[in-house]
Amino acid sequence: MVNLAKGKIGEDAASLLGALLVTKIGLAGLSRADMAAENRRDFYLYIDEFQNFATLSLANMLSELRKYRINMILSHQFQGQLDPQVRDAILAKQELLFHSGSGSQTPKCWPVSSTRSFPR
């Protein structure tokens, strides 16, 4: 758990450190290519307020990391916080999408798709 509160370390420092950490974790996930698929355990990365760290490279990592069993749970408050190119890339690569909200920018219905079965 990493606390990157803007009020404690500043907005620029929080964005820079967050982007570096996400990239480092992504690179560690890609290193699983040398590991046999049956030996890869699920790893979950939770990123709250991810618009602060959202880059096109993060969006592109989503599809690559999925095959190495790195799962990202990304949360933010509304679509307008995201760069349109990043938003479109993330939505195109999602496996499961959950949304909740009632703002004017919140879509009434987003597609939810999944190719993985989840244990109950």
N, C-alpha and C positions, 0 to 999 in steps of 0.2 A: 504494500500500500504506500503510495507516494502522495503527499499533500502538496499540491502546487497552487495553493491559494494565492490569488493575485494580490490580495491585501497584505500578505506576509512577505512575498518575495518580489512583487512587482509584475506587471503584465508582460513585459518583454521577456523577463527571466523565466516566468512560468511557461510562456509559449515556446521558448527555445529549449528549456529542459524537457518539457513534455514531448516535443517533436523528436528530440534526441533519444529519449527513452523508448518511444514507440518504434522508432527506426531500429534501435538496438535489439529490442525484443523481436521485431520482424526478421532481422538478420539471424538471430539465434534460431528462430523457427525454420528459416530456410536451410540452416545447417543440418536439419533433420533429414535432408535428402540422402545422407550417408547411412541412415538408420533403416533397418528393415521395417516395412509398413506395420507388421504385426507387433512390433516393439514400441511403436509410438503411442504414448498416452495422451489423452485430451489435455490441452492447456487452454485456460480461459483468461482472456485479457479484458478487463472492464475499464472503459474510458468514459467518464462522466464529463459533460460539457466538451465533447470531443471536437466541436467546431473550432476550439482554440488550437487544436493540433492537426486539423484536417487538411491534408495536402493531397494532390493528385497521386503522389507516390503511396500514401496510405491507402487510398482507394484501390490502387492497382495491386497492393499487397494482399488485399482481401481474398482474391481468387487464388493467388499463389499459395498463401498460407493455409488455406482450407485443406489442401491435399496432404499437409503435414500435421493435421489435427490441431491447428492453432485456431481457436474460436475467439472472435472479437464481439463484445457486447458494447455497442456505441449508443450513447444517449445525448440528447440535446433538447432544447425547448421548442424551437420552431424552425421551419425550413429556411426562412429568410436569413438565418445565421450562417448558412453554408454558401460557399461559392457555387454557382449553378453547375459548373463543369465537374466539381468534386461531388456534388449532390447526385448528379446523373450517373456518374461512375459508380458511386456506392450503391445506389438503387439498382443498377444493372447487375451488380455482383452479389447482391444479398442472397442468402439462402432462406432465412426466415425473418420476417419483418413484423414488428408489432408497433402499433401506434395508438396514441391516446391524446385527445385534446379537443378543444372547441374553438380555437382562434380562427380568424378570418383566413389565415394562410394555411390552415390545416386541412388537408384533403379529407373528404367524407369517407373515402374507401381506398385503401391501397391494397394491391395484390399481396397475398401471403402464399408462399410456396416453400416446399421443403422436400429434399430428396433423402433426408436422413430420418430414420425412425428413432424416436426418443423413448427411453424406458419410462414406465409409469411407476 
